[in-house]
Amino acid sequence: MAKANNVLTTGDVAKICTVSVGTVYKWFDKALLAGYRIPGSRDRRIPIAELARFMAVNKIPIPESCPALKTAVRDLPKRRRRTYGR
């Protein structure tokens, strides 16, 4: 994992989501997965909260080996049901 506790590398995200690093780059470049680039480098960092949101939206299962990610998913705001005209 990345040195900071609240961000992940693209390699970390790839392992968690069981996809290739290239797939994570595509998600990032298409703005499906938010994060930031390291200045002067091609490296990217993804906040754990953002990965939790992305996995919840795309129904990607969270592995048992990621307790911080499980906590981030639990802390996501619940979607409110819209009540049109009620």
DRENLUMMAR-231564 format. One record per residue (C-alpha): residue in three letters; residue number from 1; x, y, z. Coordinates in steps of 0.05 Angstrom, whole numbers, always signed. Layout:
BEGIN
ALA_NUM_X_Y_Z
...
***
This chain:
BEGIN
MET_1_+0_+0_+0
ALA_2_+21_+72_-8
LYS_3_+56_+104_+52
ALA_4_-2_+150_+70
ASN_5_-59_+112_+101
ASN_6_-114_+147_+64
VAL_7_-89_+138_-8
LEU_8_-74_+78_-52
THR_9_-29_+67_-112
THR_10_-56_+42_-178
GLY_11_-23_-25_-162
ASP_12_-60_-28_-96
VAL_13_-126_-12_-130
ALA_14_-113_-65_-183
LYS_15_-100_-119_-131
ILE_16_-162_-100_-90
CYS_17_-208_-99_-152
THR_18_-173_-159_-184
VAL_19_-159_-123_-249
SER_20_-96_-102_-285
VAL_21_-60_-37_-271
GLY_22_-77_-16_-342
THR_23_-150_-22_-326
VAL_24_-142_+24_-266
TYR_25_-105_+74_-311
LYS_26_-164_+73_-359
TRP_27_-214_+84_-303
PHE_28_-172_+142_-278
ASP_29_-162_+173_-347
LYS_30_-237_+167_-363
ALA_31_-253_+202_-296
LEU_32_-291_+141_-271
LEU_33_-243_+137_-212
ALA_34_-220_+203_-182
GLY_35_-152_+216_-152
TYR_36_-90_+256_-168
ARG_37_-24_+250_-204
ILE_38_+42_+256_-169
PRO_39_+76_+320_-196
GLY_40_+134_+304_-242
SER_41_+114_+231_-247
ARG_42_+64_+187_-284
ASP_43_+42_+157_-218
ARG_44_-28_+165_-193
ARG_45_-59_+161_-123
ILE_46_-131_+144_-107
PRO_47_-162_+162_-39
ILE_48_-192_+103_-2
ALA_49_-259_+138_+3
GLU_50_-261_+147_-72
LEU_51_-245_+74_-84
ALA_52_-300_+55_-35
ARG_53_-349_+98_-74
PHE_54_-327_+70_-141
MET_55_-333_-2_-116
ALA_56_-402_+10_-87
VAL_57_-428_+43_-150
ASN_58_-400_-12_-195
LYS_59_-418_-69_-147
ILE_60_-347_-94_-140
PRO_61_-341_-138_-79
ILE_62_-294_-114_-24
PRO_63_-243_-166_-2
GLU_64_-239_-186_+71
SER_65_-166_-166_+72
CYS_66_-184_-91_+68
PRO_67_-214_-68_+134
ALA_68_-200_+6_+118
LEU_69_-240_-1_+54
LYS_70_-298_-35_+90
THR_71_-299_+23_+139
ALA_72_-298_+74_+82
VAL_73_-357_+39_+48
ARG_74_-396_+38_+113
ASP_75_-384_+113_+121
LEU_76_-410_+131_+52
PRO_77_-472_+173_+54
LYS_78_-535_+134_+40
ARG_79_-573_+153_-23
ARG_80_-640_+185_-8
ARG_81_-701_+162_-45
ARG_82_-734_+215_-86
THR_83_-806_+226_-74
TYR_84_-832_+262_-135
GLY_85_-893_+304_-118
ARG_86_-904_+272_-50
***
